[in-house]
Amino acid sequence: AALKAQLDNRLFGQHLAKDVVLKAVLGFSNNPSPKKPLMLSLHGWAGTGKNFLSQILAEHVHPAGLRSKFVHLFLATLHFPHHDQVKLYKEQLQNWIRGNVSACPSSVFIFDEMDKMHPGVIDAIKPFLDYYEEVDGVSYRKAIFIFLSNAGGDLINKAALDFWISGKRREDIQLKDLESLLSVGVFNNKNSGLWHSSIIDRNLIDYFVPFLPLEQRHVKMCVRAEMTARGYAVDEKIVQAVADEMTYFPKEQKIYSDKGCKTVQAKLDIHEDL
């Protein structure tokens, strides 16, 4: 229930992601002996809440969240930058995961910028994701792996726009409208980090979680939440001003925010002195 409240109060415009992740995580946490680690792949445009959701998730498992020594964040461009070092990265990654899961079975591993990950690196973790009792004496079945990626974002945006154009409610978009689209799209996308990956081949990803592009009303929710978090009274004039400063697409209809809620904090800083 605490997880649900956090998602309701902090994540906006993502009925699908919220629903899927809540079911997946609670089902997994309440299962005394899961058959494999929980593996989520979050997809969508920048600023739609992927990082945010993984933070909330991490806090659900380890209250210190990203500051916990049992929660590990990997950034493709920072931790795996060089194309010619893939073999070394794979070894390092395996040793790192093995060591950390030995220390804490319910470790959480977050891989950000999957779309910038060199193909092949991520396959190093396949042995840990599969249906094994244990690998070399270590059981990985209580661990959680989360991939974050912009890959597939354009497919999701197009699907959302199609719904909008045909006059259907955003909230009526269902996982089945997007999930197969995503897994195929990501598998065949050379810049997804999961290109032709055995992880997809072996169906080891439990859920492909789509993050929809955010409309202006969601951006306003982000602004209000940020003002409240800073201890300000919510001023609707400022809320509107910040929302108006965002850029929206497609060019004609201007429905969705280009950067989601990503620049809300910076834009609010400018208005602080109003």
KASUL-V999335 format. One record per pair of residues at least 24 apart in sequence whose ideal C-beta (glycine too) atoms are under 6 Angstrom apart, sorted by the first residue. I is the first residue (numbers start at 1). J is the second residue. Records with the same first field share a line. If there is no record, write none. Layout:
I=J + J
This chain:
3=60
6=56
11=49 + 53
12=218 + 221
13=214 + 218
14=49 + 211
15=171
16=175 + 210
17=209 + 211
20=207 + 209
24=207
34=141
35=131
36=131 + 141
37=129 + 140 + 141 + 143 + 145
38=144
39=129 + 145 + 204 + 205 + 206
40=146 + 207 + 209
41=147 + 205 + 208
42=148 + 209
43=149 + 152 + 182 + 210
44=153 + 156 + 211
45=153 + 213
46=259 + 260 + 262
47=259 + 260 + 261 + 262
48=211 + 214 + 260
49=211
50=148 + 211
54=110 + 146
58=108
61=106 + 108
70=104 + 107
71=108
72=109
73=110
74=111
75=112 + 113
76=113 + 116 + 117
77=113 + 116
80=121
83=118
86=118 + 120 + 121
89=121
90=124
93=124
94=124
97=128
101=138 + 140 + 143
102=138
105=142
106=142
107=143
108=144
109=145
110=146
111=147
112=148
114=147 + 149 + 193
115=149 + 150 + 151 + 191 + 192 + 193
117=193
119=195
122=193
123=197 + 198
126=198 + 199
129=204
151=186 + 189 + 192
152=182 + 185 + 186
155=181 + 185
156=210
157=213
160=212 + 213
178=210
179=208
182=208
183=208
213=256
214=257 + 260
215=255
216=243
219=243 + 246 + 257 + 261
222=261 + 264
223=264
226=264 + 268
238=271
242=267 + 268
